[in-house]
Amino acid sequence: MNLVAIRGAITCLENSPEAILSSTHRLMSALIEKNRLSPENVVSIIFSATPDLNAVYPAQAVREMGWSQVPMLCLQEMNVENSLAHCLRVLIHATLPLPPHHVYLEQAQSLRPDWAQDEP
């Protein structure tokens, strides 16, 4: 098993708990499926959100998925002029026997077109 870093991002429609939790759940579900993740092989999860997303912590969505024992941290992304708005990013540290699969959805596909995924 190798320790790997898995990246992902998604944009939210609005700054509301429902939109943030729904987008986080969608992103994490795709990452879990593509990387065959389970709480047992995840070391930690770090979320960052642009300053315009502050209605709820994204980690709440993962806890609601039953991952209550995984260490998670939520941070505010740097406020860079002309950067992508309403963007939620994640960095997952996990042990995997295979190369990681990164997932970029919605408008966040523009951040890493080489890692962008077809919409599920």
CNS distance restraints for C-alpha pairs under 8 A (distance, minus, plus):
assign (resid   1 and name CA) (resid  95 and name CA) 5.65 0.50 0.50
assign (resid   1 and name CA) (resid  96 and name CA) 5.24 0.50 0.50
assign (resid   1 and name CA) (resid  97 and name CA) 4.68 0.50 0.50
assign (resid   2 and name CA) (resid  95 and name CA) 5.17 0.50 0.50
assign (resid   2 and name CA) (resid  96 and name CA) 5.42 0.50 0.50
assign (resid   2 and name CA) (resid  97 and name CA) 6.11 0.50 0.50
assign (resid   2 and name CA) (resid  98 and name CA) 7.90 0.50 0.50
assign (resid   3 and name CA) (resid  93 and name CA) 6.84 0.50 0.50
assign (resid   3 and name CA) (resid  94 and name CA) 5.60 0.50 0.50
assign (resid   3 and name CA) (resid  95 and name CA) 4.45 0.50 0.50
assign (resid   3 and name CA) (resid  96 and name CA) 6.58 0.50 0.50
assign (resid   4 and name CA) (resid  93 and name CA) 5.71 0.50 0.50
assign (resid   4 and name CA) (resid  94 and name CA) 5.50 0.50 0.50
assign (resid   4 and name CA) (resid  95 and name CA) 6.08 0.50 0.50
assign (resid   4 and name CA) (resid  96 and name CA) 6.87 0.50 0.50
assign (resid   4 and name CA) (resid  99 and name CA) 7.83 0.50 0.50
assign (resid   4 and name CA) (resid 100 and name CA) 6.82 0.50 0.50
assign (resid   5 and name CA) (resid  91 and name CA) 6.51 0.50 0.50
assign (resid   5 and name CA) (resid  92 and name CA) 5.58 0.50 0.50
assign (resid   5 and name CA) (resid  93 and name CA) 4.70 0.50 0.50
assign (resid   5 and name CA) (resid  94 and name CA) 6.60 0.50 0.50
assign (resid   5 and name CA) (resid 100 and name CA) 7.33 0.50 0.50
assign (resid   6 and name CA) (resid  91 and name CA) 5.66 0.50 0.50
assign (resid   6 and name CA) (resid  92 and name CA) 4.97 0.50 0.50
assign (resid   6 and name CA) (resid  93 and name CA) 6.41 0.50 0.50
assign (resid   6 and name CA) (resid  94 and name CA) 7.66 0.50 0.50
assign (resid   6 and name CA) (resid 100 and name CA) 5.90 0.50 0.50
assign (resid   6 and name CA) (resid 101 and name CA) 6.74 0.50 0.50
assign (resid   6 and name CA) (resid 102 and name CA) 5.71 0.50 0.50
assign (resid   7 and name CA) (resid  89 and name CA) 7.60 0.50 0.50
assign (resid   7 and name CA) (resid  90 and name CA) 5.80 0.50 0.50
assign (resid   7 and name CA) (resid  91 and name CA) 4.84 0.50 0.50
assign (resid   7 and name CA) (resid  92 and name CA) 6.51 0.50 0.50
assign (resid   7 and name CA) (resid 102 and name CA) 5.07 0.50 0.50
assign (resid   7 and name CA) (resid 103 and name CA) 6.68 0.50 0.50
assign (resid   8 and name CA) (resid  27 and name CA) 7.22 0.50 0.50
assign (resid   8 and name CA) (resid  31 and name CA) 7.53 0.50 0.50
assign (resid   8 and name CA) (resid  89 and name CA) 5.78 0.50 0.50
assign (resid   8 and name CA) (resid  90 and name CA) 5.22 0.50 0.50
assign (resid   8 and name CA) (resid  91 and name CA) 6.71 0.50 0.50
assign (resid   8 and name CA) (resid 102 and name CA) 5.57 0.50 0.50
assign (resid   8 and name CA) (resid 103 and name CA) 4.63 0.50 0.50
assign (resid   8 and name CA) (resid 104 and name CA) 5.20 0.50 0.50
assign (resid   9 and name CA) (resid  27 and name CA) 7.04 0.50 0.50
assign (resid   9 and name CA) (resid  87 and name CA) 6.99 0.50 0.50
assign (resid   9 and name CA) (resid  88 and name CA) 5.54 0.50 0.50
assign (resid   9 and name CA) (resid  89 and name CA) 4.22 0.50 0.50
assign (resid   9 and name CA) (resid  90 and name CA) 6.13 0.50 0.50
assign (resid   9 and name CA) (resid 103 and name CA) 6.67 0.50 0.50
assign (resid   9 and name CA) (resid 104 and name CA) 4.83 0.50 0.50
assign (resid   9 and name CA) (resid 105 and name CA) 6.30 0.50 0.50
assign (resid   9 and name CA) (resid 108 and name CA) 5.75 0.50 0.50
assign (resid   9 and name CA) (resid 109 and name CA) 7.82 0.50 0.50
assign (resid  10 and name CA) (resid  23 and name CA) 6.78 0.50 0.50
assign (resid  10 and name CA) (resid  24 and name CA) 7.73 0.50 0.50
assign (resid  10 and name CA) (resid  27 and name CA) 6.55 0.50 0.50
assign (resid  10 and name CA) (resid  87 and name CA) 5.87 0.50 0.50
assign (resid  10 and name CA) (resid  88 and name CA) 5.43 0.50 0.50
assign (resid  10 and name CA) (resid  89 and name CA) 6.63 0.50 0.50
assign (resid  10 and name CA) (resid 104 and name CA) 5.99 0.50 0.50
assign (resid  10 and name CA) (resid 105 and name CA) 4.83 0.50 0.50
assign (resid  10 and name CA) (resid 106 and name CA) 5.69 0.50 0.50
assign (resid  10 and name CA) (resid 107 and name CA) 6.84 0.50 0.50
assign (resid  10 and name CA) (resid 108 and name CA) 5.08 0.50 0.50
assign (resid  10 and name CA) (resid 109 and name CA) 7.74 0.50 0.50
assign (resid  11 and name CA) (resid  23 and name CA) 7.20 0.50 0.50
assign (resid  11 and name CA) (resid  85 and name CA) 7.56 0.50 0.50
assign (resid  11 and name CA) (resid  86 and name CA) 5.41 0.50 0.50
assign (resid  11 and name CA) (resid  87 and name CA) 4.35 0.50 0.50
assign (resid  11 and name CA) (resid  88 and name CA) 5.94 0.50 0.50
assign (resid  11 and name CA) (resid 105 and name CA) 7.26 0.50 0.50
assign (resid  11 and name CA) (resid 106 and name CA) 5.84 0.50 0.50
assign (resid  11 and name CA) (resid 107 and name CA) 5.84 0.50 0.50
assign (resid  11 and name CA) (resid 108 and name CA) 5.83 0.50 0.50
assign (resid  12 and name CA) (resid  19 and name CA) 6.00 0.50 0.50
assign (resid  12 and name CA) (resid  20 and name CA) 6.09 0.50 0.50
assign (resid  12 and name CA) (resid  23 and name CA) 6.01 0.50 0.50
assign (resid  12 and name CA) (resid  86 and name CA) 5.38 0.50 0.50
assign (resid  12 and name CA) (resid  87 and name CA) 6.35 0.50 0.50
assign (resid  12 and name CA) (resid  88 and name CA) 7.37 0.50 0.50
assign (resid  13 and name CA) (resid  19 and name CA) 6.34 0.50 0.50
assign (resid  13 and name CA) (resid  86 and name CA) 7.16 0.50 0.50
assign (resid  14 and name CA) (resid  19 and name CA) 6.07 0.50 0.50
assign (resid  14 and name CA) (resid  20 and name CA) 7.62 0.50 0.50
assign (resid  14 and name CA) (resid  53 and name CA) 7.76 0.50 0.50
assign (resid  14 and name CA) (resid  86 and name CA) 6.95 0.50 0.50
assign (resid  15 and name CA) (resid  19 and name CA) 6.73 0.50 0.50
assign (resid  15 and name CA) (resid  20 and name CA) 6.83 0.50 0.50
assign (resid  15 and name CA) (resid  52 and name CA) 6.71 0.50 0.50
assign (resid  15 and name CA) (resid  53 and name CA) 5.09 0.50 0.50
assign (resid  15 and name CA) (resid  54 and name CA) 6.69 0.50 0.50
assign (resid  15 and name CA) (resid  55 and name CA) 5.91 0.50 0.50
assign (resid  15 and name CA) (resid  86 and name CA) 7.39 0.50 0.50
assign (resid  16 and name CA) (resid  20 and name CA) 6.17 0.50 0.50
assign (resid  16 and name CA) (resid  53 and name CA) 7.82 0.50 0.50
assign (resid  16 and name CA) (resid  55 and name CA) 5.34 0.50 0.50
assign (resid  16 and name CA) (resid  56 and name CA) 7.45 0.50 0.50
assign (resid  17 and name CA) (resid  21 and name CA) 5.92 0.50 0.50
assign (resid  17 and name CA) (resid  55 and name CA) 5.32 0.50 0.50
assign (resid  17 and name CA) (resid  56 and name CA) 5.27 0.50 0.50
assign (resid  18 and name CA) (resid  22 and name CA) 5.92 0.50 0.50
assign (resid  19 and name CA) (resid  23 and name CA) 6.04 0.50 0.50
assign (resid  20 and name CA) (resid  24 and name CA) 6.01 0.50 0.50
assign (resid  20 and name CA) (resid  53 and name CA) 7.63 0.50 0.50
assign (resid  20 and name CA) (resid  55 and name CA) 7.67 0.50 0.50
assign (resid  20 and name CA) (resid  56 and name CA) 7.01 0.50 0.50
assign (resid  20 and name CA) (resid  58 and name CA) 6.54 0.50 0.50
assign (resid  21 and name CA) (resid  25 and name CA) 6.00 0.50 0.50
assign (resid  21 and name CA) (resid  56 and name CA) 7.69 0.50 0.50
assign (resid  21 and name CA) (resid  58 and name CA) 6.11 0.50 0.50
assign (resid  21 and name CA) (resid  60 and name CA) 7.28 0.50 0.50
assign (resid  21 and name CA) (resid  61 and name CA) 5.21 0.50 0.50
assign (resid  22 and name CA) (resid  26 and name CA) 6.17 0.50 0.50
assign (resid  22 and name CA) (resid  61 and name CA) 7.62 0.50 0.50
assign (resid  23 and name CA) (resid  27 and name CA) 6.14 0.50 0.50
assign (resid  24 and name CA) (resid  28 and name CA) 5.96 0.50 0.50
assign (resid  24 and name CA) (resid  58 and name CA) 6.05 0.50 0.50
assign (resid  24 and name CA) (resid  61 and name CA) 6.26 0.50 0.50
assign (resid  24 and name CA) (resid  62 and name CA) 7.69 0.50 0.50
assign (resid  24 and name CA) (resid  88 and name CA) 7.60 0.50 0.50
assign (resid  25 and name CA) (resid  29 and name CA) 5.87 0.50 0.50
assign (resid  25 and name CA) (resid  61 and name CA) 5.80 0.50 0.50
assign (resid  25 and name CA) (resid  62 and name CA) 6.83 0.50 0.50
assign (resid  26 and name CA) (resid  30 and name CA) 6.35 0.50 0.50
assign (resid  27 and name CA) (resid  31 and name CA) 6.30 0.50 0.50
assign (resid  27 and name CA) (resid 103 and name CA) 7.36 0.50 0.50
assign (resid  27 and name CA) (resid 104 and name CA) 7.95 0.50 0.50
assign (resid  27 and name CA) (resid 105 and name CA) 7.33 0.50 0.50
assign (resid  28 and name CA) (resid  32 and name CA) 5.92 0.50 0.50
assign (resid  28 and name CA) (resid  62 and name CA) 7.50 0.50 0.50
assign (resid  29 and name CA) (resid  33 and name CA) 6.09 0.50 0.50
assign (resid  30 and name CA) (resid  34 and name CA) 6.04 0.50 0.50
assign (resid  30 and name CA) (resid 103 and name CA) 7.08 0.50 0.50
assign (resid  31 and name CA) (resid  35 and name CA) 5.91 0.50 0.50
assign (resid  31 and name CA) (resid  36 and name CA) 7.93 0.50 0.50
assign (resid  31 and name CA) (resid  37 and name CA) 7.58 0.50 0.50
assign (resid  31 and name CA) (resid 101 and name CA) 7.40 0.50 0.50
assign (resid  31 and name CA) (resid 102 and name CA) 7.07 0.50 0.50
assign (resid  31 and name CA) (resid 103 and name CA) 6.28 0.50 0.50
assign (resid  32 and name CA) (resid  36 and name CA) 5.38 0.50 0.50
assign (resid  32 and name CA) (resid  37 and name CA) 4.67 0.50 0.50
assign (resid  32 and name CA) (resid  38 and name CA) 7.19 0.50 0.50
assign (resid  33 and name CA) (resid  37 and name CA) 6.88 0.50 0.50
assign (resid  34 and name CA) (resid 101 and name CA) 6.26 0.50 0.50
assign (resid  35 and name CA) (resid  96 and name CA) 7.92 0.50 0.50
assign (resid  35 and name CA) (resid 100 and name CA) 6.29 0.50 0.50
assign (resid  35 and name CA) (resid 101 and name CA) 6.04 0.50 0.50
assign (resid  37 and name CA) (resid  41 and name CA) 6.49 0.50 0.50
assign (resid  37 and name CA) (resid  42 and name CA) 6.94 0.50 0.50
assign (resid  37 and name CA) (resid  94 and name CA) 7.92 0.50 0.50
assign (resid  38 and name CA) (resid  42 and name CA) 6.52 0.50 0.50
assign (resid  39 and name CA) (resid  67 and name CA) 6.02 0.50 0.50
assign (resid  39 and name CA) (resid  69 and name CA) 7.42 0.50 0.50
assign (resid  39 and name CA) (resid  70 and name CA) 6.26 0.50 0.50
assign (resid  41 and name CA) (resid  94 and name CA) 5.50 0.50 0.50
assign (resid  41 and name CA) (resid  95 and name CA) 5.33 0.50 0.50
assign (resid  41 and name CA) (resid  96 and name CA) 7.29 0.50 0.50
assign (resid  42 and name CA) (resid  70 and name CA) 6.95 0.50 0.50
assign (resid  42 and name CA) (resid  92 and name CA) 7.19 0.50 0.50
assign (resid  42 and name CA) (resid  93 and name CA) 6.02 0.50 0.50
assign (resid  42 and name CA) (resid  94 and name CA) 4.20 0.50 0.50
assign (resid  42 and name CA) (resid  95 and name CA) 6.53 0.50 0.50
assign (resid  43 and name CA) (resid  70 and name CA) 6.93 0.50 0.50
assign (resid  43 and name CA) (resid  71 and name CA) 7.21 0.50 0.50
assign (resid  43 and name CA) (resid  92 and name CA) 7.63 0.50 0.50
assign (resid  43 and name CA) (resid  93 and name CA) 5.31 0.50 0.50
assign (resid  43 and name CA) (resid  94 and name CA) 5.21 0.50 0.50
assign (resid  43 and name CA) (resid  95 and name CA) 7.49 0.50 0.50
assign (resid  44 and name CA) (resid  70 and name CA) 6.08 0.50 0.50
assign (resid  44 and name CA) (resid  71 and name CA) 5.00 0.50 0.50
assign (resid  44 and name CA) (resid  72 and name CA) 5.81 0.50 0.50
assign (resid  44 and name CA) (resid  92 and name CA) 5.98 0.50 0.50
assign (resid  44 and name CA) (resid  93 and name CA) 5.34 0.50 0.50
assign (resid  44 and name CA) (resid  94 and name CA) 7.20 0.50 0.50
assign (resid  45 and name CA) (resid  70 and name CA) 7.47 0.50 0.50
assign (resid  45 and name CA) (resid  71 and name CA) 6.44 0.50 0.50
assign (resid  45 and name CA) (resid  72 and name CA) 4.73 0.50 0.50
assign (resid  45 and name CA) (resid  73 and name CA) 6.50 0.50 0.50
assign (resid  45 and name CA) (resid  90 and name CA) 6.97 0.50 0.50
assign (resid  45 and name CA) (resid  91 and name CA) 5.82 0.50 0.50
assign (resid  45 and name CA) (resid  92 and name CA) 4.52 0.50 0.50
assign (resid  45 and name CA) (resid  93 and name CA) 6.39 0.50 0.50
assign (resid  46 and name CA) (resid  72 and name CA) 5.68 0.50 0.50
assign (resid  46 and name CA) (resid  73 and name CA) 4.85 0.50 0.50
assign (resid  46 and name CA) (resid  74 and name CA) 5.97 0.50 0.50
assign (resid  46 and name CA) (resid  75 and name CA) 7.59 0.50 0.50
assign (resid  46 and name CA) (resid  90 and name CA) 5.63 0.50 0.50
assign (resid  46 and name CA) (resid  91 and name CA) 5.14 0.50 0.50
assign (resid  46 and name CA) (resid  92 and name CA) 6.41 0.50 0.50
assign (resid  47 and name CA) (resid  58 and name CA) 6.85 0.50 0.50
assign (resid  47 and name CA) (resid  59 and name CA) 7.29 0.50 0.50
assign (resid  47 and name CA) (resid  72 and name CA) 7.62 0.50 0.50
assign (resid  47 and name CA) (resid  73 and name CA) 6.12 0.50 0.50
assign (resid  47 and name CA) (resid  74 and name CA) 4.68 0.50 0.50
assign (resid  47 and name CA) (resid  75 and name CA) 6.10 0.50 0.50
assign (resid  47 and name CA) (resid  88 and name CA) 7.13 0.50 0.50
assign (resid  47 and name CA) (resid  89 and name CA) 5.65 0.50 0.50
assign (resid  47 and name CA) (resid  90 and name CA) 4.46 0.50 0.50
assign (resid  47 and name CA) (resid  91 and name CA) 6.49 0.50 0.50
assign (resid  48 and name CA) (resid  74 and name CA) 5.68 0.50 0.50
assign (resid  48 and name CA) (resid  75 and name CA) 4.60 0.50 0.50
assign (resid  48 and name CA) (resid  76 and name CA) 5.28 0.50 0.50
assign (resid  48 and name CA) (resid  77 and name CA) 5.36 0.50 0.50
assign (resid  48 and name CA) (resid  88 and name CA) 5.90 0.50 0.50
assign (resid  48 and name CA) (resid  89 and name CA) 5.13 0.50 0.50
assign (resid  48 and name CA) (resid  90 and name CA) 6.32 0.50 0.50
assign (resid  49 and name CA) (resid  53 and name CA) 5.97 0.50 0.50
assign (resid  49 and name CA) (resid  54 and name CA) 7.71 0.50 0.50
assign (resid  49 and name CA) (resid  74 and name CA) 7.75 0.50 0.50
assign (resid  49 and name CA) (resid  75 and name CA) 6.51 0.50 0.50
assign (resid  49 and name CA) (resid  76 and name CA) 5.09 0.50 0.50
assign (resid  49 and name CA) (resid  77 and name CA) 5.24 0.50 0.50
assign (resid  49 and name CA) (resid  86 and name CA) 7.43 0.50 0.50
assign (resid  49 and name CA) (resid  87 and name CA) 5.86 0.50 0.50
assign (resid  49 and name CA) (resid  88 and name CA) 4.53 0.50 0.50
assign (resid  49 and name CA) (resid  89 and name CA) 6.23 0.50 0.50
assign (resid  50 and name CA) (resid  76 and name CA) 5.93 0.50 0.50
assign (resid  50 and name CA) (resid  77 and name CA) 4.83 0.50 0.50
assign (resid  50 and name CA) (resid  78 and name CA) 7.03 0.50 0.50
assign (resid  50 and name CA) (resid  79 and name CA) 6.89 0.50 0.50
assign (resid  50 and name CA) (resid  85 and name CA) 6.50 0.50 0.50
assign (resid  50 and name CA) (resid  86 and name CA) 5.94 0.50 0.50
assign (resid  50 and name CA) (resid  87 and name CA) 5.56 0.50 0.50
assign (resid  50 and name CA) (resid  88 and name CA) 6.67 0.50 0.50
assign (resid  51 and name CA) (resid  76 and name CA) 6.03 0.50 0.50
assign (resid  51 and name CA) (resid  77 and name CA) 6.51 0.50 0.50
assign (resid  51 and name CA) (resid  78 and name CA) 7.63 0.50 0.50
assign (resid  51 and name CA) (resid  79 and name CA) 6.52 0.50 0.50
assign (resid  51 and name CA) (resid  86 and name CA) 7.97 0.50 0.50
assign (resid  52 and name CA) (resid  85 and name CA) 7.06 0.50 0.50
assign (resid  52 and name CA) (resid  86 and name CA) 5.96 0.50 0.50
assign (resid  53 and name CA) (resid  86 and name CA) 5.94 0.50 0.50
assign (resid  53 and name CA) (resid  87 and name CA) 7.63 0.50 0.50
assign (resid  53 and name CA) (resid  88 and name CA) 8.00 0.50 0.50
assign (resid  56 and name CA) (resid  60 and name CA) 7.66 0.50 0.50
assign (resid  57 and name CA) (resid  74 and name CA) 6.50 0.50 0.50
assign (resid  58 and name CA) (resid  62 and name CA) 7.41 0.50 0.50
assign (resid  58 and name CA) (resid  74 and name CA) 6.98 0.50 0.50
assign (resid  59 and name CA) (resid  63 and name CA) 6.31 0.50 0.50
assign (resid  59 and name CA) (resid  72 and name CA) 6.41 0.50 0.50
assign (resid  59 and name CA) (resid  73 and name CA) 7.23 0.50 0.50
assign (resid  59 and name CA) (resid  74 and name CA) 6.86 0.50 0.50
assign (resid  60 and name CA) (resid  64 and name CA) 6.13 0.50 0.50
assign (resid  61 and name CA) (resid  65 and name CA) 6.45 0.50 0.50
assign (resid  62 and name CA) (resid  66 and name CA) 6.82 0.50 0.50
assign (resid  62 and name CA) (resid  67 and name CA) 5.81 0.50 0.50
assign (resid  62 and name CA) (resid  68 and name CA) 7.57 0.50 0.50
assign (resid  63 and name CA) (resid  67 and name CA) 4.80 0.50 0.50
assign (resid  63 and name CA) (resid  68 and name CA) 4.75 0.50 0.50
assign (resid  64 and name CA) (resid  68 and name CA) 7.73 0.50 0.50
assign (resid  79 and name CA) (resid  83 and name CA) 7.70 0.50 0.50
assign (resid  84 and name CA) (resid 108 and name CA) 7.57 0.50 0.50
assign (resid  87 and name CA) (resid 108 and name CA) 6.90 0.50 0.50
assign (resid  96 and name CA) (resid 100 and name CA) 7.46 0.50 0.50
assign (resid 102 and name CA) (resid 115 and name CA) 5.99 0.50 0.50
assign (resid 102 and name CA) (resid 116 and name CA) 7.91 0.50 0.50
assign (resid 103 and name CA) (resid 115 and name CA) 6.32 0.50 0.50
assign (resid 103 and name CA) (resid 116 and name CA) 6.14 0.50 0.50
assign (resid 103 and name CA) (resid 117 and name CA) 6.03 0.50 0.50
assign (resid 104 and name CA) (resid 108 and name CA) 5.68 0.50 0.50
assign (resid 104 and name CA) (resid 109 and name CA) 4.99 0.50 0.50
assign (resid 104 and name CA) (resid 111 and name CA) 7.88 0.50 0.50
assign (resid 104 and name CA) (resid 112 and name CA) 7.10 0.50 0.50
assign (resid 104 and name CA) (resid 115 and name CA) 6.36 0.50 0.50
assign (resid 104 and name CA) (resid 116 and name CA) 4.73 0.50 0.50
assign (resid 104 and name CA) (resid 117 and name CA) 5.93 0.50 0.50
assign (resid 105 and name CA) (resid 109 and name CA) 5.39 0.50 0.50
assign (resid 105 and name CA) (resid 116 and name CA) 6.53 0.50 0.50
assign (resid 105 and name CA) (resid 117 and name CA) 6.31 0.50 0.50
assign (resid 105 and name CA) (resid 118 and name CA) 7.74 0.50 0.50
assign (resid 105 and name CA) (resid 119 and name CA) 6.71 0.50 0.50
assign (resid 106 and name CA) (resid 119 and name CA) 7.52 0.50 0.50
assign (resid 108 and name CA) (resid 112 and name CA) 7.49 0.50 0.50
assign (resid 109 and name CA) (resid 113 and name CA) 5.43 0.50 0.50
assign (resid 109 and name CA) (resid 115 and name CA) 7.54 0.50 0.50
assign (resid 109 and name CA) (resid 116 and name CA) 4.90 0.50 0.50
assign (resid 109 and name CA) (resid 117 and name CA) 7.44 0.50 0.50
assign (resid 110 and name CA) (resid 116 and name CA) 7.80 0.50 0.50
assign (resid 112 and name CA) (resid 116 and name CA) 6.15 0.50 0.50
